Amino acid sequence: GTRGQIVACAPLQTIPEAEVRQRLATVPGAIVASGDVRVYLVAYRTAREPLADAISSALIYLPTKTLEARAPMVLAAHGTTGLSDVCTPSRMIQTPATSFLAGDYWDALYLAWAARGMPVIAPDYAGLGTEGVHGYDSWLDPARSALDGARALASFVPADRQDGFIVSGHSQGGGIALSTAAYANEAPDVKLRAVVALAPGYRISSLTEAIAFTNSKVTPVLRTVAAMSIVSGYANLTSDAS
Protein backbone atom coordinates (compact mmCIF):
# COMPACT_ATOMS: atom_id res chain seq x y z
CA GLY A 1 0.00 0.00 0.00
CA THR A 2 0.88 3.68 -0.02
CA ARG A 3 3.30 4.67 2.74
CA GLY A 4 1.59 7.03 5.17
CA GLN A 5 -1.89 5.73 4.33
CA ILE A 6 -4.05 5.49 7.46
CA VAL A 7 -5.55 2.01 7.84
CA ALA A 8 -7.29 2.47 11.21
CA CYS A 9 -8.40 5.46 13.28
CA ALA A 10 -10.18 5.89 16.61
CA PRO A 11 -10.97 9.08 18.54
CA LEU A 12 -9.52 8.79 22.06
CA GLN A 13 -10.54 11.96 23.85
CA THR A 14 -11.05 15.70 23.68
CA ILE A 15 -8.89 17.62 26.17
CA PRO A 16 -10.74 20.80 27.24
CA GLU A 17 -8.74 24.04 27.14
CA ALA A 18 -8.89 24.34 30.93
CA GLU A 19 -7.29 20.90 31.30
CA VAL A 20 -4.67 21.75 28.67
CA ARG A 21 -3.69 24.79 30.73
CA GLN A 22 -3.58 22.77 33.94
CA ARG A 23 -1.45 20.00 32.43
CA LEU A 24 1.04 22.46 30.92
CA ALA A 25 1.30 24.70 34.00
CA THR A 26 4.68 23.14 34.93
CA VAL A 27 6.07 23.08 31.37
CA PRO A 28 8.43 26.08 30.93
CA GLY A 29 7.48 28.39 28.09
CA ALA A 30 4.24 26.58 27.20
CA ILE A 31 1.70 28.79 25.43
CA VAL A 32 -1.95 27.76 25.24
CA ALA A 33 -3.75 29.24 22.24
CA SER A 34 -5.45 26.13 20.90
CA GLY A 35 -8.83 25.91 22.58
CA ASP A 36 -9.65 22.23 23.09
CA VAL A 37 -7.36 19.52 21.70
CA ARG A 38 -8.77 16.39 20.04
CA VAL A 39 -6.67 13.21 20.33
CA TYR A 40 -6.85 10.25 17.92
CA LEU A 41 -5.13 6.86 17.81
CA VAL A 42 -4.20 5.81 14.28
CA ALA A 43 -2.36 3.06 12.43
CA TYR A 44 -0.67 3.77 9.12
CA ARG A 45 1.46 2.06 6.49
CA THR A 46 5.23 2.41 6.64
CA ALA A 47 8.38 0.44 5.75
CA ARG A 48 10.98 -1.39 7.82
CA GLU A 49 14.63 -1.78 6.93
CA PRO A 50 15.26 -3.18 4.33
CA LEU A 51 12.05 -1.76 2.78
CA ALA A 52 9.60 -4.38 4.08
CA ASP A 53 5.97 -3.32 4.42
CA ALA A 54 4.92 -2.57 7.99
CA ILE A 55 2.43 -0.77 10.19
CA SER A 56 3.12 1.89 12.82
CA SER A 57 0.68 3.30 15.34
CA ALA A 58 0.63 6.93 16.46
CA LEU A 59 -1.24 9.55 18.43
CA ILE A 60 -2.56 12.61 16.61
CA TYR A 61 -3.31 15.85 18.47
CA LEU A 62 -5.54 18.33 16.63
CA PRO A 63 -6.09 21.80 18.14
CA THR A 64 -9.53 23.31 17.58
CA LYS A 65 -7.78 26.66 17.00
CA THR A 66 -4.67 26.69 14.83
CA LEU A 67 -1.74 29.04 15.21
CA GLU A 68 -2.58 30.86 11.98
CA ALA A 69 -4.40 30.20 8.72
CA ARG A 70 -1.51 28.04 7.49
CA ALA A 71 0.13 26.42 10.51
CA PRO A 72 3.25 24.23 10.62
CA MET A 73 2.54 20.64 11.59
CA VAL A 74 4.72 18.84 14.15
CA LEU A 75 6.29 15.40 13.97
CA ALA A 76 7.09 14.56 17.62
CA ALA A 77 9.63 11.76 18.23
CA HIS A 78 9.69 10.14 21.67
CA GLY A 79 12.74 8.97 23.60
CA THR A 80 13.66 5.44 24.69
CA THR A 81 10.79 3.52 26.27
CA GLY A 82 11.73 -0.15 25.73
CA LEU A 83 11.08 -2.98 23.29
CA SER A 84 7.98 -4.67 24.72
CA ASP A 85 4.48 -3.83 23.49
CA VAL A 86 3.65 -2.46 26.97
CA CYS A 87 6.34 0.16 26.30
CA THR A 88 4.37 1.60 23.38
CA PRO A 89 3.90 5.33 24.12
CA SER A 90 0.30 5.49 22.91
CA ARG A 91 -0.53 2.68 25.35
CA MET A 92 1.50 4.18 28.20
CA ILE A 93 -0.38 7.47 27.86
CA GLN A 94 -3.74 5.71 28.03
CA THR A 95 -2.73 3.63 31.07
CA PRO A 96 -0.38 5.89 33.09
CA ALA A 97 0.12 3.22 35.78
CA THR A 98 2.21 1.22 33.28
CA SER A 99 4.49 4.15 32.42
CA PHE A 100 7.83 4.84 34.07
CA LEU A 101 7.71 8.33 32.54
CA ALA A 102 5.74 11.09 34.23
CA GLY A 103 2.72 12.48 32.43
CA ASP A 104 4.34 15.88 32.06
CA TYR A 105 7.05 14.26 29.87
CA TRP A 106 4.45 13.35 27.28
CA ASP A 107 2.64 16.66 27.68
CA ALA A 108 5.84 18.63 27.10
CA LEU A 109 6.76 16.47 24.10
CA TYR A 110 3.32 16.25 22.45
CA LEU A 111 0.58 18.38 23.98
CA ALA A 112 2.60 21.61 24.24
CA TRP A 113 2.91 21.84 20.45
CA ALA A 114 -0.80 21.26 19.94
CA ALA A 115 -1.62 23.80 22.66
CA ARG A 116 0.33 26.37 20.65
CA GLY A 117 -2.03 25.67 17.75
CA MET A 118 -0.05 23.16 15.67
CA PRO A 119 -1.37 19.75 14.54
CA VAL A 120 0.87 17.00 15.96
CA ILE A 121 1.58 13.36 15.18
CA ALA A 122 3.53 11.25 17.68
CA PRO A 123 4.58 7.93 16.08
CA ASP A 124 5.15 4.88 18.28
CA TYR A 125 7.57 3.52 15.58
CA ALA A 126 6.97 0.24 13.75
CA GLY A 127 7.47 -2.79 16.00
CA LEU A 128 6.33 -1.01 19.15
CA GLY A 129 2.76 -2.18 19.66
CA THR A 130 2.62 -3.50 16.09
CA GLU A 131 4.02 -6.62 14.42
CA GLY A 132 7.73 -7.25 14.82
CA VAL A 133 10.37 -5.73 17.11
CA HIS A 134 11.18 -2.03 17.19
CA GLY A 135 14.45 -1.31 15.32
CA TYR A 136 16.15 0.30 18.30
CA ASP A 137 19.61 -0.33 16.84
CA SER A 138 18.71 1.45 13.59
CA TRP A 139 18.42 5.10 12.64
CA LEU A 140 16.73 4.48 9.29
CA ASP A 141 14.00 2.15 10.55
CA PRO A 142 12.28 4.60 12.95
CA ALA A 143 13.05 7.53 10.63
CA ARG A 144 10.83 5.84 8.05
CA SER A 145 8.08 5.49 10.66
CA ALA A 146 8.47 9.20 11.36
CA LEU A 147 8.42 10.34 7.73
CA ASP A 148 5.39 8.20 6.97
CA GLY A 149 3.75 9.54 10.13
CA ALA A 150 4.10 13.01 8.66
CA ARG A 151 2.27 11.80 5.57
CA ALA A 152 -0.46 10.31 7.78
CA LEU A 153 -0.95 13.60 9.62
CA ALA A 154 -1.13 15.50 6.33
CA SER A 155 -4.25 13.49 5.46
CA PHE A 156 -5.95 14.92 8.57
CA VAL A 157 -5.26 18.57 7.75
CA PRO A 158 -6.71 20.41 4.73
CA ALA A 159 -3.99 21.13 2.17
CA ASP A 160 -4.66 24.87 2.18
CA ARG A 161 -3.95 24.99 5.94
CA GLN A 162 -0.60 23.17 5.82
CA ASP A 163 2.73 24.95 6.11
CA GLY A 164 5.26 22.12 6.23
CA PHE A 165 6.60 20.22 9.23
CA ILE A 166 8.70 20.80 12.31
CA VAL A 167 10.32 17.56 13.51
CA SER A 168 11.05 17.58 17.23
CA GLY A 169 12.44 14.78 19.38
CA HIS A 170 14.08 14.02 22.71
CA SER A 171 16.90 11.55 23.47
CA GLN A 172 16.37 8.61 21.08
CA GLY A 173 13.76 10.83 19.43
CA GLY A 174 16.34 13.60 19.10
CA GLY A 175 18.53 11.25 17.10
CA ILE A 176 15.50 10.19 15.07
CA ALA A 177 14.67 13.87 14.41
CA LEU A 178 18.16 14.33 12.94
CA SER A 179 17.94 11.13 10.89
CA THR A 180 14.48 12.06 9.67
CA ALA A 181 16.04 15.19 8.19
CA ALA A 182 18.96 13.17 6.80
CA TYR A 183 16.65 10.69 5.06
CA ALA A 184 14.03 13.25 4.01
CA ASN A 185 14.99 12.72 0.35
CA GLU A 186 13.00 9.46 0.59
CA ALA A 187 9.87 11.56 1.12
CA PRO A 188 10.11 14.69 -1.06
CA ASP A 189 6.42 15.35 -0.38
CA VAL A 190 7.23 15.95 3.32
CA LYS A 191 8.43 19.56 3.57
CA LEU A 192 10.65 19.93 6.65
CA ARG A 193 10.91 23.51 7.89
CA ALA A 194 12.90 22.97 11.10
CA VAL A 195 14.50 20.29 13.29
CA VAL A 196 14.46 20.45 17.11
CA ALA A 197 16.77 17.78 18.59
CA LEU A 198 16.68 17.77 22.40
CA ALA A 199 19.60 15.84 23.98
CA PRO A 200 19.83 13.66 20.85
CA GLY A 201 20.85 10.12 21.72
CA TYR A 202 23.46 7.85 20.20
CA ARG A 203 22.90 4.09 20.12
CA ILE A 204 25.55 1.44 19.56
CA SER A 205 25.45 -0.39 16.26
CA SER A 206 28.19 -3.02 16.38
CA LEU A 207 29.48 -5.75 18.67
CA THR A 208 32.81 -3.93 18.99
CA GLU A 209 31.06 -0.90 20.42
CA ALA A 210 28.99 -3.16 22.67
CA ILE A 211 32.16 -4.63 24.16
CA ALA A 212 33.36 -1.10 24.86
CA PHE A 213 30.33 -0.65 27.10
CA THR A 214 31.88 -3.07 29.60
CA ASN A 215 34.14 -0.19 30.63
CA SER A 216 33.56 0.47 34.34
CA LYS A 217 33.02 4.18 33.69
CA VAL A 218 29.88 3.52 31.63
CA THR A 219 26.65 3.98 33.56
CA PRO A 220 24.04 1.22 34.03
CA VAL A 221 21.64 3.23 31.87
CA LEU A 222 24.06 3.20 28.93
CA ARG A 223 24.67 -0.51 29.41
CA THR A 224 20.91 -1.03 29.23
CA VAL A 225 20.82 0.97 26.00
CA ALA A 226 23.60 -1.25 24.65
CA ALA A 227 21.71 -4.42 25.60
CA MET A 228 18.48 -3.18 24.00
CA SER A 229 20.35 -2.37 20.79
CA ILE A 230 21.83 -5.85 20.62
CA VAL A 231 18.51 -7.57 21.39
CA SER A 232 16.57 -5.56 18.80
CA GLY A 233 19.26 -6.10 16.18
CA TYR A 234 19.26 -9.86 16.81
CA ALA A 235 15.46 -10.06 16.74
CA ASN A 236 15.21 -8.21 13.44
CA LEU A 237 18.06 -10.12 11.79
CA THR A 238 16.66 -13.51 12.80
CA SER A 239 12.92 -12.69 12.93
CA ASP A 240 12.99 -14.04 16.49
CA ALA A 241 10.98 -11.85 18.83
CA SER A 242 11.39 -14.21 21.81
C-alpha positions as CSV (number, residue, x, y, z in Angstrom):
1,G,0.0,0.0,0.0
2,T,0.9,3.7,0.0
3,R,3.3,4.7,2.7
4,G,1.6,7.0,5.2
5,Q,-1.9,5.7,4.3
6,I,-4.0,5.5,7.5
7,V,-5.6,2.0,7.8
8,A,-7.3,2.5,11.2
9,C,-8.4,5.5,13.3
10,A,-10.2,5.9,16.6
11,P,-11.0,9.1,18.5
12,L,-9.5,8.8,22.1
13,Q,-10.5,12.0,23.8
14,T,-11.0,15.7,23.7
15,I,-8.9,17.6,26.2
16,P,-10.7,20.8,27.2
17,E,-8.7,24.0,27.1
18,A,-8.9,24.3,30.9
19,E,-7.3,20.9,31.3
20,V,-4.7,21.7,28.7
21,R,-3.7,24.8,30.7
22,Q,-3.6,22.8,33.9
23,R,-1.4,20.0,32.4
24,L,1.0,22.5,30.9
25,A,1.3,24.7,34.0
26,T,4.7,23.1,34.9
27,V,6.1,23.1,31.4
28,P,8.4,26.1,30.9
29,G,7.5,28.4,28.1
30,A,4.2,26.6,27.2
31,I,1.7,28.8,25.4
32,V,-2.0,27.8,25.2
33,A,-3.7,29.2,22.2
34,S,-5.5,26.1,20.9
35,G,-8.8,25.9,22.6
36,D,-9.6,22.2,23.1
37,V,-7.4,19.5,21.7
38,R,-8.8,16.4,20.0
39,V,-6.7,13.2,20.3
40,Y,-6.8,10.2,17.9
41,L,-5.1,6.9,17.8
42,V,-4.2,5.8,14.3
43,A,-2.4,3.1,12.4
44,Y,-0.7,3.8,9.1
45,R,1.5,2.1,6.5
46,T,5.2,2.4,6.6
47,A,8.4,0.4,5.8
48,R,11.0,-1.4,7.8
49,E,14.6,-1.8,6.9
50,P,15.3,-3.2,4.3
51,L,12.1,-1.8,2.8
52,A,9.6,-4.4,4.1
53,D,6.0,-3.3,4.4
54,A,4.9,-2.6,8.0
55,I,2.4,-0.8,10.2
56,S,3.1,1.9,12.8
57,S,0.7,3.3,15.3
58,A,0.6,6.9,16.5
59,L,-1.2,9.6,18.4
60,I,-2.6,12.6,16.6
61,Y,-3.3,15.8,18.5
62,L,-5.5,18.3,16.6
63,P,-6.1,21.8,18.1
64,T,-9.5,23.3,17.6
65,K,-7.8,26.7,17.0
66,T,-4.7,26.7,14.8
67,L,-1.7,29.0,15.2
68,E,-2.6,30.9,12.0
69,A,-4.4,30.2,8.7
70,R,-1.5,28.0,7.5
71,A,0.1,26.4,10.5
72,P,3.2,24.2,10.6
73,M,2.5,20.6,11.6
74,V,4.7,18.8,14.1
75,L,6.3,15.4,14.0
76,A,7.1,14.6,17.6
77,A,9.6,11.8,18.2
78,H,9.7,10.1,21.7
79,G,12.7,9.0,23.6
80,T,13.7,5.4,24.7
81,T,10.8,3.5,26.3
82,G,11.7,-0.1,25.7
83,L,11.1,-3.0,23.3
84,S,8.0,-4.7,24.7
85,D,4.5,-3.8,23.5
86,V,3.6,-2.5,27.0
87,C,6.3,0.2,26.3
88,T,4.4,1.6,23.4
89,P,3.9,5.3,24.1
90,S,0.3,5.5,22.9
91,R,-0.5,2.7,25.4
92,M,1.5,4.2,28.2
93,I,-0.4,7.5,27.9
94,Q,-3.7,5.7,28.0
95,T,-2.7,3.6,31.1
96,P,-0.4,5.9,33.1
97,A,0.1,3.2,35.8
98,T,2.2,1.2,33.3
99,S,4.5,4.2,32.4
100,F,7.8,4.8,34.1
101,L,7.7,8.3,32.5
102,A,5.7,11.1,34.2
103,G,2.7,12.5,32.4
104,D,4.3,15.9,32.1
105,Y,7.0,14.3,29.9
106,W,4.4,13.3,27.3
107,D,2.6,16.7,27.7
108,A,5.8,18.6,27.1
109,L,6.8,16.5,24.1
110,Y,3.3,16.2,22.5
111,L,0.6,18.4,24.0
112,A,2.6,21.6,24.2
113,W,2.9,21.8,20.5
114,A,-0.8,21.3,19.9
115,A,-1.6,23.8,22.7
116,R,0.3,26.4,20.6
117,G,-2.0,25.7,17.8
118,M,-0.1,23.2,15.7
119,P,-1.4,19.8,14.5
120,V,0.9,17.0,16.0
121,I,1.6,13.4,15.2
122,A,3.5,11.3,17.7
123,P,4.6,7.9,16.1
124,D,5.2,4.9,18.3
125,Y,7.6,3.5,15.6
126,A,7.0,0.2,13.7
127,G,7.5,-2.8,16.0
128,L,6.3,-1.0,19.2
129,G,2.8,-2.2,19.7
130,T,2.6,-3.5,16.1
131,E,4.0,-6.6,14.4
132,G,7.7,-7.3,14.8
133,V,10.4,-5.7,17.1
134,H,11.2,-2.0,17.2
135,G,14.4,-1.3,15.3
136,Y,16.2,0.3,18.3
137,D,19.6,-0.3,16.8
138,S,18.7,1.4,13.6
139,W,18.4,5.1,12.6
140,L,16.7,4.5,9.3
141,D,14.0,2.2,10.5
142,P,12.3,4.6,13.0
143,A,13.0,7.5,10.6
144,R,10.8,5.8,8.0
145,S,8.1,5.5,10.7
146,A,8.5,9.2,11.4
147,L,8.4,10.3,7.7
148,D,5.4,8.2,7.0
149,G,3.8,9.5,10.1
150,A,4.1,13.0,8.7
151,R,2.3,11.8,5.6
152,A,-0.5,10.3,7.8
153,L,-1.0,13.6,9.6
154,A,-1.1,15.5,6.3
155,S,-4.2,13.5,5.5
156,F,-6.0,14.9,8.6
157,V,-5.3,18.6,7.8
158,P,-6.7,20.4,4.7
159,A,-4.0,21.1,2.2
160,D,-4.7,24.9,2.2
161,R,-4.0,25.0,5.9
162,Q,-0.6,23.2,5.8
163,D,2.7,24.9,6.1
164,G,5.3,22.1,6.2
165,F,6.6,20.2,9.2
166,I,8.7,20.8,12.3
167,V,10.3,17.6,13.5
168,S,11.1,17.6,17.2
169,G,12.4,14.8,19.4
170,H,14.1,14.0,22.7
171,S,16.9,11.5,23.5
172,Q,16.4,8.6,21.1
173,G,13.8,10.8,19.4
174,G,16.3,13.6,19.1
175,G,18.5,11.2,17.1
176,I,15.5,10.2,15.1
177,A,14.7,13.9,14.4
178,L,18.2,14.3,12.9
179,S,17.9,11.1,10.9
180,T,14.5,12.1,9.7
181,A,16.0,15.2,8.2
182,A,19.0,13.2,6.8
183,Y,16.6,10.7,5.1
184,A,14.0,13.3,4.0
185,N,15.0,12.7,0.3
186,E,13.0,9.5,0.6
187,A,9.9,11.6,1.1
188,P,10.1,14.7,-1.1
189,D,6.4,15.4,-0.4
190,V,7.2,16.0,3.3
191,K,8.4,19.6,3.6
192,L,10.7,19.9,6.6
193,R,10.9,23.5,7.9
194,A,12.9,23.0,11.1
195,V,14.5,20.3,13.3
196,V,14.5,20.4,17.1
197,A,16.8,17.8,18.6
198,L,16.7,17.8,22.4
199,A,19.6,15.8,24.0
200,P,19.8,13.7,20.9
201,G,20.8,10.1,21.7
202,Y,23.5,7.9,20.2
203,R,22.9,4.1,20.1
204,I,25.6,1.4,19.6
205,S,25.4,-0.4,16.3
206,S,28.2,-3.0,16.4
207,L,29.5,-5.8,18.7
208,T,32.8,-3.9,19.0
209,E,31.1,-0.9,20.4
210,A,29.0,-3.2,22.7
211,I,32.2,-4.6,24.2
212,A,33.4,-1.1,24.9
213,F,30.3,-0.7,27.1
214,T,31.9,-3.1,29.6
215,N,34.1,-0.2,30.6
216,S,33.6,0.5,34.3
217,K,33.0,4.2,33.7
218,V,29.9,3.5,31.6
219,T,26.6,4.0,33.6
220,P,24.0,1.2,34.0
221,V,21.6,3.2,31.9
222,L,24.1,3.2,28.9
223,R,24.7,-0.5,29.4
224,T,20.9,-1.0,29.2
225,V,20.8,1.0,26.0
226,A,23.6,-1.3,24.6
227,A,21.7,-4.4,25.6
228,M,18.5,-3.2,24.0
229,S,20.3,-2.4,20.8
230,I,21.8,-5.9,20.6
231,V,18.5,-7.6,21.4
232,S,16.6,-5.6,18.8
233,G,19.3,-6.1,16.2
234,Y,19.3,-9.9,16.8
235,A,15.5,-10.1,16.7
236,N,15.2,-8.2,13.4
237,L,18.1,-10.1,11.8
238,T,16.7,-13.5,12.8
239,S,12.9,-12.7,12.9
240,D,13.0,-14.0,16.5
241,A,11.0,-11.9,18.8
242,S,11.4,-14.2,21.8
